[in-house]
Structure formats: structure tokens, C-alpha cells
Amino acid sequence: MTVEEKLQLIEQVLQAEPNTLTEDTRLENVLQWDSLTILNLQIELTVISPDVSFDALHDCKTVGEICEMIA
């Protein structure tokens, strides 16, 4: 999966406008970033990266850190 595909997946789960997130985007600046979104992202990622945990996603500070966890 390319970085662009990972970003698109994260944008879909966050219901963000296409092409608005970059690897440098700080999650604290993303309005949609909350516990429910983290859980939804974890569920979405179970098929691709089953080892990604809620706690690991919660600890991420940037979108790039999430991308690194996705296989």
C-alpha cells in the first residue's frame, strides 16, 4: 500500500476532505480525531494490519505515525 493510499484511507475514516492530510499533519489539529474515530480506524485497519491497537493509534501524534503502522 502506498503512502497516498494510506492517506486516502485515513481521510475516509476521518471523513476529511480528499487530499487534505499529509504525513506531517498533527492529529491534535484534526477536528475529527477523537476516541470514536480511533476505534473506527482500528476496525478499518484490522484487515490490513491486524496488530494495530487502539492504544497505539491513540499515542500517535501525526498522520505519518499512523501510516508507518499500516502494512
C-alpha positions in Angstrom: 0.0 0.0 0.0 1.4 3.4 -1.0 1.6 6.4 1.3 -1.1 8.1 -0.9 -3.4 5.1 -0.4 -2.8 5.1 3.3 -3.6 8.8 3.4 -6.8 8.3 1.4 -7.9 5.5 3.8 -7.2 7.7 6.9 -9.1 10.6 5.2 -12.1 8.3 4.5 -12.3 7.2 8.1 -11.9 10.7 9.4 -14.4 11.9 6.9 -11.9 14.6 5.9 -11.8 16.3 2.5 -9.7 14.4 -0.1 -6.0 15.5 -0.2 -6.2 17.5 3.0 -4.0 15.3 5.1 -0.2 14.9 4.8 2.2 12.7 6.8 3.1 15.9 8.8 -0.5 16.7 9.8 -0.7 16.8 13.6 -3.6 14.8 14.8 -4.3 17.4 17.5 -5.2 19.8 14.7 -7.7 17.4 13.1 -11.2 18.1 14.4 -12.5 14.6 13.8 -9.7 13.0 15.8 -11.4 11.5 18.9 -11.8 8.2 20.6 -14.7 7.0 18.3 -12.6 7.9 15.2 -9.6 6.0 16.6 -11.8 2.9 17.2 -13.3 3.2 13.7 -9.8 3.4 12.2 -8.7 0.4 14.2 -11.6 -1.6 12.9 -10.9 -0.5 9.3 -7.3 -1.5 9.7 -7.9 -5.0 11.1 -7.9 -6.4 7.6 -4.7 -4.8 6.6 -2.7 -4.5 9.8 -4.4 -6.7 12.5 -1.7 -5.9 15.1 -2.6 -2.2 15.2 -4.1 -1.5 18.7 -6.3 1.3 19.9 -3.6 2.4 22.3 -1.0 2.6 19.6 -3.3 4.7 17.4 -4.2 6.9 20.4 -0.5 7.5 21.1 0.1 8.8 17.5 0.9 12.5 17.2 0.9 12.7 13.3 -0.8 11.1 10.4 2.7 9.9 9.3 2.9 7.8 12.5 -0.4 6.1 11.6 0.9 5.5 8.0 4.0 3.8 9.5 1.8 1.3 11.3 -0.2 0.3 8.2 1.3 -2.6 6.3 
